[in-house]
Amino acid sequence: MKIQQRTPFFFAVEGESEQSLVKWYQSLCDQQGLHLHLDPQNLSGGGYKSMLEKAVLLQERKGAKQSFLLVDSDRSLSQGRDDSWSIDDLKRKAHKEDILVCAHHPNIEGFFLRLFSGNEHLEPLPKEAEKLLRKKEWPDYEKPENAKRIGEKFTLKDLLRLAKVEPDLKALLSILGLNK
């Protein structure tokens, strides 16, 4: 009997919470019978430019079908880093490297908040997202959150609902085959 190899996808991620998010995506792929291997590599933050540079170096060694970069959209020019780019700069430069950027609006806590039913259209300010998440939906949220707890809170249905208003997420789910 021949063993089918899993199709590899590379994920360069901003931090531990995004790494856990990709592990949750892996469990959703497994539940849907998709024969994929999602490989998250934690970039440990930084500015958009430095994260993209690390992602490019890592992706070259992976041989993945597609590469993704998961970041918070609030890391922008306003943070005053030497390597600061806007999210549009990042997407344009990543595209040239065959990397698809999936930005969490305004950050990972805002992304989690928006995964809860009825919240997908919310646009919390970056500094308020975590406080609002804890107050409104997830009082015991821990940063960084782990994949098991993410999976206990959310379903594929939640992800698909948010993807209807988030083009980056919609593109990612479509490429993985989770958009059904």
LUMKOLMI-315990 format. One record per atom (N, C-alpha, C): x, y, z. Coordinates in steps of 0.02 Angstrom, whole numbers, m for minus. Layout:
<lokols>
lokol X = X; Y = Y; Z = Z
...
</lokols>
This chain:
<lokols>
lokol X = 42; Y = m59; Z = 0
lokol X = 0; Y = 0; Z = 0
lokol X = 44; Y = 62; Z = 0
lokol X = 30; Y = 107; Z = m46
lokol X = 69; Y = 168; Z = m52
lokol X = 41; Y = 221; Z = m4
lokol X = 87; Y = 253; Z = 33
lokol X = 68; Y = 306; Z = 80
lokol X = 69; Y = 372; Z = 43
lokol X = 13; Y = 407; Z = 45
lokol X = 7; Y = 472; Z = 12
lokol X = 45; Y = 525; Z = 53
lokol X = 88; Y = 562; Z = 19
lokol X = 124; Y = 615; Z = 53
lokol X = 78; Y = 676; Z = 61
lokol X = 87; Y = 710; Z = 117
lokol X = 49; Y = 771; Z = 130
lokol X = 79; Y = 829; Z = 90
lokol X = 36; Y = 871; Z = 63
lokol X = 58; Y = 930; Z = 27
lokol X = 82; Y = 982; Z = 78
lokol X = 145; Y = 1004; Z = 72
lokol X = 172; Y = 1051; Z = 121
lokol X = 155; Y = 1125; Z = 106
lokol X = 137; Y = 1161; Z = 160
lokol X = 126; Y = 1233; Z = 157
lokol X = 167; Y = 1264; Z = 212
lokol X = 204; Y = 1316; Z = 195
lokol X = 247; Y = 1350; Z = 243
lokol X = 213; Y = 1413; Z = 270
lokol X = 216; Y = 1420; Z = 336
lokol X = 187; Y = 1479; Z = 370
lokol X = 241; Y = 1512; Z = 412
lokol X = 262; Y = 1571; Z = 392
lokol X = 305; Y = 1613; Z = 434
lokol X = 256; Y = 1654; Z = 476
lokol X = 264; Y = 1650; Z = 543
lokol X = 215; Y = 1682; Z = 586
lokol X = 249; Y = 1731; Z = 634
lokol X = 212; Y = 1783; Z = 651
lokol X = 240; Y = 1836; Z = 693
lokol X = 260; Y = 1812; Z = 762
lokol X = 220; Y = 1770; Z = 793
lokol X = 234; Y = 1748; Z = 862
lokol X = 201; Y = 1683; Z = 880
lokol X = 201; Y = 1669; Z = 946
lokol X = 176; Y = 1605; Z = 971
lokol X = 101; Y = 1596; Z = 959
lokol X = 62; Y = 1649; Z = 968
lokol X = m11; Y = 1642; Z = 957
lokol X = m27; Y = 1625; Z = 885
lokol X = 9; Y = 1655; Z = 838
lokol X = m2; Y = 1639; Z = 767
lokol X = 21; Y = 1568; Z = 752
lokol X = 74; Y = 1546; Z = 786
lokol X = 97; Y = 1477; Z = 777
lokol X = 42; Y = 1429; Z = 800
lokol X = 11; Y = 1444; Z = 856
lokol X = m44; Y = 1403; Z = 881
lokol X = m104; Y = 1405; Z = 833
lokol X = m116; Y = 1463; Z = 804
lokol X = m170; Y = 1470; Z = 756
lokol X = m159; Y = 1423; Z = 696
lokol X = m98; Y = 1419; Z = 671
lokol X = m83; Y = 1375; Z = 615
lokol X = m91; Y = 1301; Z = 637
lokol X = m73; Y = 1285; Z = 697
lokol X = m84; Y = 1217; Z = 722
lokol X = m159; Y = 1201; Z = 724
lokol X = m199; Y = 1250; Z = 742
lokol X = m272; Y = 1241; Z = 741
lokol X = m295; Y = 1231; Z = 669
lokol X = m269; Y = 1272; Z = 622
lokol X = m285; Y = 1262; Z = 551
lokol X = m268; Y = 1191; Z = 529
lokol X = m212; Y = 1165; Z = 553
lokol X = m193; Y = 1097; Z = 536
lokol X = m246; Y = 1048; Z = 560
lokol X = m271; Y = 1057; Z = 621
lokol X = m322; Y = 1011; Z = 647
lokol X = m386; Y = 1017; Z = 605
lokol X = m403; Y = 1077; Z = 582
lokol X = m462; Y = 1085; Z = 539
lokol X = m451; Y = 1049; Z = 472
lokol X = m392; Y = 1055; Z = 444
lokol X = m376; Y = 1019; Z = 382
lokol X = m383; Y = 944; Z = 392
lokol X = m357; Y = 919; Z = 448
lokol X = m361; Y = 847; Z = 463
lokol X = m435; Y = 826; Z = 469
lokol X = m475; Y = 865; Z = 504
lokol X = m546; Y = 850; Z = 513
lokol X = m583; Y = 847; Z = 446
lokol X = m561; Y = 889; Z = 399
lokol X = m593; Y = 892; Z = 333
lokol X = m565; Y = 841; Z = 284
lokol X = m517; Y = 800; Z = 307
lokol X = m487; Y = 749; Z = 265
lokol X = m439; Y = 776; Z = 213
lokol X = m413; Y = 836; Z = 225
lokol X = m364; Y = 866; Z = 179
lokol X = m295; Y = 840; Z = 197
lokol X = m260; Y = 816; Z = 148
lokol X = m195; Y = 785; Z = 160
lokol X = m140; Y = 838; Z = 153
lokol X = m137; Y = 882; Z = 203
lokol X = m91; Y = 939; Z = 202
lokol X = m45; Y = 937; Z = 263
lokol X = 13; Y = 968; Z = 255
lokol X = 58; Y = 978; Z = 312
lokol X = 71; Y = 1053; Z = 317
lokol X = 46; Y = 1084; Z = 370
lokol X = 56; Y = 1156; Z = 381
lokol X = 115; Y = 1163; Z = 429
lokol X = 166; Y = 1197; Z = 405
lokol X = 229; Y = 1204; Z = 441
lokol X = 239; Y = 1275; Z = 466
lokol X = 219; Y = 1290; Z = 529
lokol X = 228; Y = 1358; Z = 555
lokol X = 297; Y = 1369; Z = 585
lokol X = 328; Y = 1424; Z = 566
lokol X = 393; Y = 1444; Z = 592
lokol X = 386; Y = 1512; Z = 626
lokol X = 399; Y = 1514; Z = 691
lokol X = 392; Y = 1576; Z = 730
lokol X = 450; Y = 1623; Z = 715
lokol X = 433; Y = 1684; Z = 693
lokol X = 484; Y = 1735; Z = 677
lokol X = 501; Y = 1778; Z = 737
lokol X = 467; Y = 1769; Z = 792
lokol X = 478; Y = 1808; Z = 854
lokol X = 473; Y = 1883; Z = 844
lokol X = 423; Y = 1903; Z = 805
lokol X = 409; Y = 1974; Z = 798
lokol X = 459; Y = 2012; Z = 756
lokol X = 460; Y = 2078; Z = 767
lokol X = 502; Y = 2123; Z = 729
lokol X = 459; Y = 2167; Z = 685
lokol X = 491; Y = 2205; Z = 642
lokol X = 455; Y = 2246; Z = 594
lokol X = 437; Y = 2205; Z = 533
lokol X = 394; Y = 2232; Z = 491
lokol X = 374; Y = 2196; Z = 431
lokol X = 434; Y = 2177; Z = 387
lokol X = 480; Y = 2223; Z = 379
lokol X = 538; Y = 2210; Z = 335
lokol X = 580; Y = 2152; Z = 362
lokol X = 595; Y = 2153; Z = 426
lokol X = 637; Y = 2100; Z = 454
lokol X = 600; Y = 2034; Z = 454
lokol X = 534; Y = 2035; Z = 466
lokol X = 496; Y = 1972; Z = 465
lokol X = 495; Y = 1943; Z = 394
lokol X = 486; Y = 1986; Z = 344
lokol X = 486; Y = 1961; Z = 275
lokol X = 554; Y = 1933; Z = 257
lokol X = 608; Y = 1967; Z = 276
lokol X = 675; Y = 1942; Z = 261
lokol X = 686; Y = 1872; Z = 292
lokol X = 664; Y = 1863; Z = 355
lokol X = 671; Y = 1797; Z = 387
lokol X = 628; Y = 1745; Z = 351
lokol X = 567; Y = 1765; Z = 332
lokol X = 521; Y = 1719; Z = 298
lokol X = 550; Y = 1696; Z = 231
lokol X = 581; Y = 1742; Z = 194
lokol X = 610; Y = 1724; Z = 129
lokol X = 666; Y = 1673; Z = 139
lokol X = 709; Y = 1684; Z = 188
lokol X = 763; Y = 1637; Z = 201
lokol X = 737; Y = 1568; Z = 220
lokol X = 686; Y = 1567; Z = 263
lokol X = 658; Y = 1503; Z = 285
lokol X = 621; Y = 1467; Z = 230
lokol X = 583; Y = 1503; Z = 190
lokol X = 543; Y = 1470; Z = 138
lokol X = 586; Y = 1436; Z = 86
lokol X = 645; Y = 1464; Z = 73
lokol X = 689; Y = 1435; Z = 23
lokol X = 710; Y = 1364; Z = 40
lokol X = 710; Y = 1348; Z = 105
lokol X = 731; Y = 1281; Z = 127
lokol X = 672; Y = 1233; Z = 133
lokol X = 612; Y = 1257; Z = 125
lokol X = 554; Y = 1216; Z = 141
lokol X = 525; Y = 1177; Z = 82
lokol X = 528; Y = 1203; Z = 22
lokol X = 500; Y = 1169; Z = m36
lokol X = 424; Y = 1161; Z = m31
lokol X = 391; Y = 1211; Z = m5
lokol X = 318; Y = 1208; Z = 5
lokol X = 280; Y = 1227; Z = m59
lokol X = 219; Y = 1203; Z = m63
lokol X = 176; Y = 1221; Z = m119
lokol X = 160; Y = 1295; Z = m119
lokol X = 150; Y = 1323; Z = m59
lokol X = 134; Y = 1394; Z = m51
lokol X = 163; Y = 1417; Z = 16
lokol X = 184; Y = 1479; Z = 18
lokol X = 210; Y = 1509; Z = 80
lokol X = 165; Y = 1566; Z = 101
lokol X = 155; Y = 1571; Z = 167
lokol X = 114; Y = 1623; Z = 197
lokol X = 154; Y = 1660; Z = 250
lokol X = 135; Y = 1723; Z = 261
lokol X = 162; Y = 1762; Z = 316
lokol X = 103; Y = 1789; Z = 355
lokol X = 96; Y = 1767; Z = 418
lokol X = 42; Y = 1789; Z = 461
lokol X = 67; Y = 1842; Z = 509
lokol X = 37; Y = 1902; Z = 506
lokol X = 58; Y = 1958; Z = 546
lokol X = m3; Y = 1997; Z = 571
lokol X = 9; Y = 2038; Z = 622
lokol X = m42; Y = 2086; Z = 645
lokol X = m38; Y = 2147; Z = 600
lokol X = m95; Y = 2175; Z = 583
lokol X = m95; Y = 2234; Z = 539
lokol X = m76; Y = 2297; Z = 575
lokol X = m72; Y = 2295; Z = 642
lokol X = m55; Y = 2356; Z = 679
lokol X = 21; Y = 2369; Z = 682
lokol X = 62; Y = 2326; Z = 654
lokol X = 134; Y = 2338; Z = 651
lokol X = 148; Y = 2379; Z = 588
lokol X = 151; Y = 2443; Z = 595
lokol X = 156; Y = 2485; Z = 536
lokol X = 204; Y = 2543; Z = 547
lokol X = 201; Y = 2590; Z = 502
lokol X = 246; Y = 2648; Z = 505
lokol X = 241; Y = 2686; Z = 571
lokol X = 183; Y = 2683; Z = 603
lokol X = 174; Y = 2721; Z = 664
lokol X = 216; Y = 2696; Z = 722
lokol X = 245; Y = 2637; Z = 716
lokol X = 284; Y = 2610; Z = 771
lokol X = 356; Y = 2634; Z = 772
lokol X = 376; Y = 2671; Z = 720
lokol X = 441; Y = 2704; Z = 720
lokol X = 501; Y = 2658; Z = 717
lokol X = 493; Y = 2598; Z = 691
lokol X = 550; Y = 2554; Z = 684
lokol X = 591; Y = 2575; Z = 624
lokol X = 655; Y = 2559; Z = 625
lokol X = 698; Y = 2575; Z = 568
lokol X = 676; Y = 2538; Z = 505
lokol X = 647; Y = 2479; Z = 514
lokol X = 628; Y = 2439; Z = 456
lokol X = 552; Y = 2440; Z = 445
lokol X = 518; Y = 2493; Z = 467
lokol X = 445; Y = 2496; Z = 463
lokol X = 421; Y = 2505; Z = 391
lokol X = 372; Y = 2466; Z = 375
lokol X = 335; Y = 2472; Z = 312
lokol X = 262; Y = 2474; Z = 329
lokol X = 221; Y = 2498; Z = 283
lokol X = 149; Y = 2492; Z = 291
lokol X = 130; Y = 2420; Z = 273
lokol X = 69; Y = 2401; Z = 290
lokol X = 45; Y = 2333; Z = 273
lokol X = 43; Y = 2325; Z = 197
lokol X = 27; Y = 2379; Z = 161
lokol X = 26; Y = 2375; Z = 88
lokol X = 96; Y = 2364; Z = 60
lokol X = 147; Y = 2398; Z = 89
lokol X = 216; Y = 2387; Z = 69
lokol X = 234; Y = 2313; Z = 79
lokol X = 217; Y = 2287; Z = 137
lokol X = 233; Y = 2217; Z = 152
lokol X = 200; Y = 2170; Z = 102
lokol X = 137; Y = 2180; Z = 88
lokol X = 102; Y = 2135; Z = 41
lokol X = 133; Y = 2138; Z = m28
lokol X = 149; Y = 2198; Z = m50
lokol X = 179; Y = 2206; Z = m117
lokol X = 247; Y = 2171; Z = m121
lokol X = 289; Y = 2181; Z = m70
lokol X = 356; Y = 2152; Z = m71
lokol X = 353; Y = 2076; Z = m60
lokol X = 307; Y = 2053; Z = m19
lokol X = 299; Y = 1981; Z = m8
lokol X = 275; Y = 1947; Z = m71
lokol X = 230; Y = 1979; Z = m108
lokol X = 205; Y = 1951; Z = m170
lokol X = 262; Y = 1936; Z = m219
lokol X = 311; Y = 1981; Z = m221
lokol X = 369; Y = 1972; Z = m265
lokol X = 410; Y = 1910; Z = m245
lokol X = 403; Y = 1890; Z = m182
lokol X = 439; Y = 1831; Z = m157
lokol X = 395; Y = 1769; Z = m155
lokol X = 336; Y = 1773; Z = m187
lokol X = 287; Y = 1718; Z = m187
lokol X = 264; Y = 1699; Z = m117
lokol X = 255; Y = 1749; Z = m75
lokol X = 229; Y = 1739; Z = m8
lokol X = 164; Y = 1778; Z = m2
lokol X = 112; Y = 1744; Z = 21
lokol X = 48; Y = 1776; Z = 31
lokol X = 42; Y = 1800; Z = 104
lokol X = 29; Y = 1864; Z = 113
lokol X = 21; Y = 1893; Z = 180
lokol X = m51; Y = 1886; Z = 201
lokol X = m60; Y = 1862; Z = 262
lokol X = m126; Y = 1861; Z = 293
lokol X = m121; Y = 1902; Z = 356
lokol X = m150; Y = 1962; Z = 354
lokol X = m146; Y = 2009; Z = 410
lokol X = m207; Y = 2001; Z = 455
lokol X = m194; Y = 1998; Z = 520
lokol X = m247; Y = 1996; Z = 570
lokol X = m264; Y = 2067; Z = 590
lokol X = m328; Y = 2085; Z = 585
lokol X = m350; Y = 2154; Z = 599
lokol X = m382; Y = 2160; Z = 667
lokol X = m361; Y = 2206; Z = 708
lokol X = m300; Y = 2245; Z = 702
lokol X = m239; Y = 2206; Z = 726
lokol X = m252; Y = 2151; Z = 762
lokol X = m199; Y = 2108; Z = 789
lokol X = m231; Y = 2040; Z = 804
lokol X = m192; Y = 1994; Z = 833
lokol X = m218; Y = 1927; Z = 844
lokol X = m277; Y = 1927; Z = 892
lokol X = m276; Y = 1971; Z = 942
lokol X = m333; Y = 1974; Z = 989
lokol X = m396; Y = 2000; Z = 954
lokol X = m388; Y = 2048; Z = 909
lokol X = m444; Y = 2072; Z = 870
lokol X = m470; Y = 2017; Z = 824
lokol X = m424; Y = 1978; Z = 796
lokol X = m443; Y = 1921; Z = 754
lokol X = m485; Y = 1871; Z = 793
lokol X = m462; Y = 1853; Z = 854
lokol X = m500; Y = 1807; Z = 896
lokol X = m568; Y = 1836; Z = 913
lokol X = m570; Y = 1899; Z = 932
lokol X = m634; Y = 1933; Z = 948
lokol X = m682; Y = 1928; Z = 890
lokol X = m657; Y = 1939; Z = 830
lokol X = m699; Y = 1939; Z = 770
lokol X = m720; Y = 1869; Z = 748
lokol X = m687; Y = 1818; Z = 774
lokol X = m709; Y = 1749; Z = 760
lokol X = m773; Y = 1730; Z = 797
lokol X = m788; Y = 1765; Z = 851
lokol X = m850; Y = 1751; Z = 887
lokol X = m910; Y = 1776; Z = 846
lokol X = m963; Y = 1736; Z = 845
lokol X = m1022; Y = 1752; Z = 806
lokol X = m1049; Y = 1822; Z = 821
lokol X = m1063; Y = 1860; Z = 769
lokol X = m1089; Y = 1927; Z = 775
lokol X = m1036; Y = 1981; Z = 781
lokol X = m973; Y = 1962; Z = 787
lokol X = m919; Y = 2011; Z = 795
lokol X = m877; Y = 2022; Z = 733
lokol X = m892; Y = 1986; Z = 679
lokol X = m847; Y = 1988; Z = 621
lokol X = m839; Y = 2057; Z = 590
lokol X = m886; Y = 2102; Z = 600
lokol X = m882; Y = 2170; Z = 572
lokol X = m851; Y = 2220; Z = 621
lokol X = m834; Y = 2198; Z = 680
lokol X = m803; Y = 2244; Z = 729
lokol X = m735; Y = 2268; Z = 703
lokol X = m718; Y = 2329; Z = 721
lokol X = m653; Y = 2357; Z = 704
lokol X = m622; Y = 2389; Z = 767
lokol X = m602; Y = 2347; Z = 815
lokol X = m574; Y = 2375; Z = 877
lokol X = m506; Y = 2408; Z = 864
lokol X = m492; Y = 2458; Z = 904
lokol X = m425; Y = 2489; Z = 901
lokol X = m375; Y = 2438; Z = 928
lokol X = m313; Y = 2439; Z = 903
lokol X = m263; Y = 2390; Z = 925
lokol X = m254; Y = 2387; Z = 1001
lokol X = m253; Y = 2445; Z = 1034
lokol X = m242; Y = 2445; Z = 1106
lokol X = m302; Y = 2421; Z = 1145
lokol X = m361; Y = 2419; Z = 1114
lokol X = m422; Y = 2398; Z = 1148
lokol X = m442; Y = 2326; Z = 1133
lokol X = m413; Y = 2295; Z = 1082
lokol X = m435; Y = 2230; Z = 1059
lokol X = m432; Y = 2176; Z = 1113
lokol X = m375; Y = 2171; Z = 1149
lokol X = m369; Y = 2119; Z = 1200
lokol X = m417; Y = 2131; Z = 1257
lokol X = m423; Y = 2193; Z = 1279
lokol X = m469; Y = 2209; Z = 1334
lokol X = m541; Y = 2193; Z = 1314
lokol X = m560; Y = 2210; Z = 1253
lokol X = m627; Y = 2196; Z = 1228
lokol X = m640; Y = 2121; Z = 1221
lokol X = m589; Y = 2085; Z = 1197
lokol X = m594; Y = 2012; Z = 1192
lokol X = m609; Y = 1981; Z = 1260
lokol X = m570; Y = 2001; Z = 1310
lokol X = m579; Y = 1973; Z = 1378
lokol X = m646; Y = 1994; Z = 1407
lokol X = m666; Y = 2055; Z = 1398
lokol X = m728; Y = 2081; Z = 1427
lokol X = m790; Y = 2051; Z = 1394
lokol X = m788; Y = 2048; Z = 1328
lokol X = m848; Y = 2030; Z = 1290
lokol X = m857; Y = 1955; Z = 1278
lokol X = m801; Y = 1919; Z = 1265
lokol X = m809; Y = 1850; Z = 1241
lokol X = m766; Y = 1797; Z = 1276
lokol X = m704; Y = 1814; Z = 1296
lokol X = m657; Y = 1763; Z = 1317
lokol X = m620; Y = 1787; Z = 1380
lokol X = m654; Y = 1786; Z = 1438
lokol X = m625; Y = 1814; Z = 1500
lokol X = m559; Y = 1782; Z = 1521
lokol X = m549; Y = 1718; Z = 1505
lokol X = m488; Y = 1684; Z = 1527
lokol X = m437; Y = 1677; Z = 1469
lokol X = m442; Y = 1721; Z = 1420
lokol X = m394; Y = 1721; Z = 1365
lokol X = m323; Y = 1729; Z = 1392
lokol X = m278; Y = 1689; Z = 1366
lokol X = m207; Y = 1692; Z = 1387
lokol X = m164; Y = 1706; Z = 1326
lokol X = m115; Y = 1749; Z = 1335
lokol X = m69; Y = 1764; Z = 1280
lokol X = m1; Y = 1736; Z = 1297
lokol X = 28; Y = 1694; Z = 1255
lokol X = 1; Y = 1669; Z = 1192
lokol X = m49; Y = 1612; Z = 1205
lokol X = m100; Y = 1610; Z = 1164
lokol X = m150; Y = 1558; Z = 1170
lokol X = m125; Y = 1495; Z = 1135
lokol X = m148; Y = 1437; Z = 1158
lokol X = m125; Y = 1374; Z = 1126
lokol X = m179; Y = 1346; Z = 1079
lokol X = m158; Y = 1302; Z = 1035
lokol X = m201; Y = 1275; Z = 982
lokol X = m261; Y = 1238; Z = 1011
lokol X = m251; Y = 1202; Z = 1065
lokol X = m305; Y = 1163; Z = 1096
lokol X = m361; Y = 1210; Z = 1118
lokol X = m343; Y = 1263; Z = 1153
lokol X = m394; Y = 1310; Z = 1177
lokol X = m427; Y = 1348; Z = 1120
lokol X = m389; Y = 1363; Z = 1068
lokol X = m419; Y = 1396; Z = 1009
lokol X = m472; Y = 1349; Z = 979
lokol X = m454; Y = 1285; Z = 973
lokol X = m501; Y = 1236; Z = 946
lokol X = m562; Y = 1224; Z = 990
lokol X = m555; Y = 1236; Z = 1055
lokol X = m612; Y = 1229; Z = 1100
lokol X = m660; Y = 1288; Z = 1093
lokol X = m634; Y = 1345; Z = 1072
lokol X = m675; Y = 1406; Z = 1066
lokol X = m708; Y = 1414; Z = 997
lokol X = m673; Y = 1391; Z = 945
lokol X = m696; Y = 1406; Z = 878
lokol X = m702; Y = 1344; Z = 834
lokol X = m741; Y = 1352; Z = 781
lokol X = m751; Y = 1299; Z = 732
lokol X = m734; Y = 1326; Z = 662
lokol X = m733; Y = 1281; Z = 614
lokol X = m723; Y = 1301; Z = 545
lokol X = m778; Y = 1350; Z = 524
lokol X = m838; Y = 1341; Z = 548
lokol X = m893; Y = 1386; Z = 532
lokol X = m876; Y = 1458; Z = 553
lokol X = m845; Y = 1467; Z = 612
lokol X = m825; Y = 1533; Z = 635
lokol X = m774; Y = 1564; Z = 587
lokol X = m726; Y = 1523; Z = 566
lokol X = m673; Y = 1546; Z = 521
lokol X = m702; Y = 1566; Z = 453
lokol X = m748; Y = 1527; Z = 428
lokol X = m780; Y = 1542; Z = 363
lokol X = m822; Y = 1605; Z = 366
lokol X = m855; Y = 1616; Z = 423
lokol X = m895; Y = 1677; Z = 432
lokol X = m850; Y = 1739; Z = 429
lokol X = m793; Y = 1736; Z = 464
lokol X = m747; Y = 1793; Z = 464
lokol X = m716; Y = 1802; Z = 394
lokol X = m704; Y = 1748; Z = 360
lokol X = m673; Y = 1751; Z = 293
lokol X = m717; Y = 1789; Z = 244
lokol X = m782; Y = 1792; Z = 257
lokol X = m828; Y = 1829; Z = 212
lokol X = m813; Y = 1904; Z = 213
lokol X = m782; Y = 1928; Z = 267
lokol X = m766; Y = 2000; Z = 271
lokol X = m691; Y = 2014; Z = 274
lokol X = m650; Y = 1962; Z = 271
lokol X = m577; Y = 1968; Z = 273
lokol X = m546; Y = 1936; Z = 211
lokol X = m529; Y = 1975; Z = 161
lokol X = m502; Y = 1947; Z = 98
lokol X = m438; Y = 1905; Z = 108
lokol X = m394; Y = 1926; Z = 153
lokol X = m332; Y = 1887; Z = 164
lokol X = m348; Y = 1817; Z = 189
lokol X = m393; Y = 1814; Z = 237
lokol X = m413; Y = 1749; Z = 265
lokol X = m449; Y = 1707; Z = 213
lokol X = m491; Y = 1739; Z = 175
lokol X = m528; Y = 1704; Z = 122
lokol X = m480; Y = 1672; Z = 72
lokol X = m428; Y = 1709; Z = 52
lokol X = m379; Y = 1683; Z = 6
lokol X = m341; Y = 1623; Z = 36
lokol X = m320; Y = 1630; Z = 99
lokol X = m284; Y = 1577; Z = 133
lokol X = m326; Y = 1513; Z = 136
lokol X = m389; Y = 1520; Z = 158
lokol X = m433; Y = 1461; Z = 164
lokol X = m447; Y = 1430; Z = 96
lokol X = m453; Y = 1470; Z = 45
lokol X = m464; Y = 1445; Z = m22
lokol X = m404; Y = 1403; Z = m46
lokol X = m344; Y = 1428; Z = m35
lokol X = m284; Y = 1391; Z = m55
lokol X = m278; Y = 1325; Z = m18
lokol X = m297; Y = 1325; Z = 46
lokol X = m293; Y = 1263; Z = 86
lokol X = m351; Y = 1215; Z = 70
lokol X = m403; Y = 1240; Z = 40
lokol X = m462; Y = 1198; Z = 26
lokol X = m511; Y = 1195; Z = 84
lokol X = m506; Y = 1244; Z = 130
lokol X = m551; Y = 1245; Z = 187
lokol X = m611; Y = 1291; Z = 176
lokol X = m622; Y = 1314; Z = 116
lokol X = m673; Y = 1364; Z = 103
lokol X = m740; Y = 1333; Z = 83
lokol X = m752; Y = 1272; Z = 101
lokol X = m814; Y = 1238; Z = 79
lokol X = m869; Y = 1247; Z = 129
</lokols>
